[in-house]
Amino acid sequence: MRYSTWFPILFWVALLYLGMGLPVQSDGAQKETSGLGSGPMVINSDRLEADDQAQTITFSGNVKANREDFTIDCEKMVVYLKKSAKTTEKEEASRRIDRIVATGEVKIVRGLGGTATARQAVYHQEEETLVLTGDPVVKQENDFVTGDRITLYLKEDRSVVEGSLDKRVKAVIFPKEGEKE
């Protein structure tokens, strides 16, 4: 199987998460972080808990995060913030996202087509990686790939699908119209 044939299936998930340096809204104040995504991220949930001491924002219960180009559904989403080195009042407003952890029936749907599902998705802002675990599946049209763990290295435009003793990597790729073998 050619690498270039199945890579686009995983790469769309990488593009989707480039925007996860998203604006975080809390108490009506918007805090911008460095992200390449466009448009606001709107997160709905049954409950929101902001913990300034722990530097976390937790959305729980029927979480649905929407942006014009994708949606994320899960049971719980925790945004871990990282303070800048200086702690002046002005810089306090410029806290950055360290990582985002989505758990419980995670489903990511891309507006242009394709889905990713897992029990957990962890996005690391600084490393620009996305790790899907818990029966992860990335699907576009009829093509899909699954394994024990799917890691997307966004800076490097590469991905790794790992198997385990119990679950080997599986990719199913259907020929496209007009594609020669």
C-alpha positions as CSV (number, residue, x, y, z in Angstrom):
1,M,0.0,0.0,0.0
2,R,1.3,3.4,-1.0
3,Y,1.8,5.9,1.9
4,S,0.4,8.7,-0.3
5,T,-2.9,6.7,-0.7
6,W,-3.9,6.5,3.0
7,F,-2.2,9.6,4.4
8,P,-5.0,11.9,3.3
9,I,-7.4,10.0,5.5
10,L,-5.5,10.9,8.6
11,F,-4.3,14.3,7.4
12,W,-7.8,15.9,7.4
13,V,-7.8,15.3,11.2
14,A,-4.5,17.1,11.5
15,L,-5.9,20.1,9.6
16,L,-9.0,20.1,11.8
17,Y,-6.9,20.4,14.9
18,L,-4.7,23.3,13.6
19,G,-7.6,25.4,14.8
20,M,-7.6,24.1,18.3
21,G,-5.5,27.0,19.4
22,L,-9.1,28.3,19.8
23,P,-10.5,31.3,21.6
24,V,-11.7,30.2,25.0
25,Q,-14.7,32.0,26.3
26,S,-15.3,32.3,30.0
27,D,-17.5,34.8,31.8
28,G,-18.1,36.7,28.6
29,A,-14.4,37.5,28.1
30,Q,-12.7,36.1,25.1
31,K,-9.0,35.1,25.3
32,E,-7.2,34.6,22.1
33,T,-4.6,31.9,21.7
34,S,-2.3,31.3,18.8
35,G,-4.2,29.3,16.2
36,L,-4.6,29.1,12.5
37,G,-8.3,28.4,12.5
38,S,-10.9,30.9,11.4
39,G,-14.1,31.7,13.1
40,P,-15.2,31.3,16.7
41,M,-15.5,27.9,18.5
42,V,-18.8,27.6,20.2
43,I,-18.9,25.0,23.0
44,N,-22.2,23.8,24.4
45,S,-22.5,21.5,27.4
46,D,-24.7,20.6,30.4
47,R,-22.1,22.1,32.7
48,L,-19.0,24.3,32.6
49,E,-16.5,24.6,35.5
50,A,-13.7,27.1,35.3
51,D,-11.0,26.6,37.9
52,D,-8.5,29.4,38.0
53,Q,-6.3,27.7,40.6
54,A,-6.0,24.5,38.6
55,Q,-5.9,26.4,35.3
56,T,-8.6,24.3,33.7
57,I,-11.9,24.8,32.0
58,T,-14.1,21.7,32.1
59,F,-17.1,21.2,29.9
60,S,-19.2,18.1,30.8
61,G,-22.4,16.4,29.7
62,N,-23.3,16.3,26.1
63,V,-20.4,18.4,25.0
64,K,-20.7,19.8,21.4
65,A,-17.9,22.0,20.1
66,N,-18.8,23.7,16.8
67,R,-16.8,25.7,14.4
68,E,-17.6,26.4,10.8
69,D,-15.3,23.6,9.5
70,F,-15.8,20.9,12.1
71,T,-17.7,19.6,15.2
72,I,-16.5,17.6,18.2
73,D,-19.0,15.6,20.3
74,C,-18.0,14.0,23.6
75,E,-19.1,13.6,27.2
76,K,-16.3,15.7,28.7
77,M,-13.8,18.2,27.4
78,V,-11.1,19.7,29.6
79,V,-9.0,22.6,28.4
80,Y,-5.7,22.9,30.4
81,L,-4.3,26.4,30.3
82,K,-0.7,27.4,30.7
83,K,0.4,30.7,32.2
84,S,3.0,32.8,30.5
85,A,6.3,33.2,32.4
86,K,5.3,36.7,33.7
87,T,2.1,37.0,35.6
88,T,1.1,40.6,35.1
89,E,-2.6,41.4,34.9
90,K,-2.3,42.1,31.2
91,E,-0.5,38.8,30.5
92,E,-2.9,36.9,32.6
93,A,-5.5,37.5,29.9
94,S,-3.1,36.0,27.3
95,R,-2.9,32.5,28.9
96,R,-2.4,29.8,26.2
97,I,-3.8,26.4,25.9
98,D,-1.5,23.6,27.0
99,R,-3.7,20.7,26.0
100,I,-7.3,19.7,25.4
101,V,-8.6,16.3,26.5
102,A,-11.9,15.1,25.1
103,T,-13.3,11.8,26.6
104,G,-16.3,9.6,26.3
105,E,-17.7,8.7,22.9
106,V,-15.5,11.3,21.1
107,K,-16.6,12.0,17.6
108,I,-15.0,14.5,15.3
109,V,-16.8,15.4,12.1
110,R,-15.2,17.5,9.4
111,G,-17.4,19.8,7.4
112,L,-15.7,18.7,4.1
113,G,-16.4,15.0,5.0
114,G,-14.8,12.4,7.2
115,T,-15.0,11.4,10.8
116,A,-12.8,10.3,13.6
117,T,-14.0,8.4,16.6
118,A,-12.3,7.3,19.8
119,R,-12.9,7.0,23.5
120,Q,-10.2,9.8,24.1
121,A,-8.6,12.5,22.0
122,V,-5.7,14.5,23.4
123,Y,-4.4,17.6,21.6
124,H,-1.0,19.0,22.8
125,Q,-0.8,22.6,21.7
126,E,3.0,23.1,22.0
127,E,4.0,19.9,20.3
128,E,1.0,20.1,17.9
129,T,0.1,16.5,18.3
130,L,-3.2,14.8,18.5
131,V,-3.4,11.3,20.1
132,L,-6.6,9.2,19.6
133,T,-7.0,6.2,21.9
134,G,-9.7,3.7,22.8
135,D,-10.7,2.0,19.6
136,P,-9.7,5.0,17.4
137,V,-11.1,5.0,13.8
138,V,-10.5,7.6,11.1
139,K,-12.9,7.3,8.2
140,Q,-13.4,9.2,5.0
141,E,-16.1,7.9,2.6
142,N,-15.6,4.1,2.6
143,D,-11.9,4.3,3.5
144,F,-10.8,3.9,7.1
145,V,-7.8,3.1,9.3
146,T,-7.9,1.8,12.9
147,G,-5.4,0.6,15.5
148,D,-4.7,0.8,19.2
149,R,-3.4,4.4,19.0
150,I,-3.4,7.0,16.3
151,T,-0.9,9.9,16.7
152,L,-0.9,12.9,14.4
153,Y,2.3,15.0,14.3
154,L,0.9,18.2,12.9
155,K,4.2,20.1,12.6
156,E,5.7,17.3,10.6
157,D,2.7,16.4,8.5
158,R,2.9,12.8,9.5
159,S,0.9,10.3,11.4
160,V,1.5,7.0,13.1
161,V,-1.0,4.2,13.7
162,E,0.1,1.7,16.3
163,G,-1.2,-1.7,17.0
164,S,-0.9,-3.8,20.1
165,L,-0.9,-7.5,20.9
166,D,-4.6,-7.5,20.9
167,K,-5.3,-5.2,18.1
168,R,-3.3,-4.9,14.9
169,V,-3.4,-1.9,12.6
170,K,-6.0,-2.1,9.8
171,A,-6.5,0.1,6.8
172,V,-9.2,-0.3,4.2
173,I,-8.7,1.7,1.1
174,F,-11.0,1.6,-1.9
175,P,-9.8,2.6,-5.4
176,K,-11.0,6.0,-6.5
177,E,-12.6,6.6,-10.0
178,G,-9.9,7.0,-12.6
179,E,-7.1,5.9,-10.2
180,K,-4.6,3.6,-11.8
181,E,-2.9,0.9,-9.8
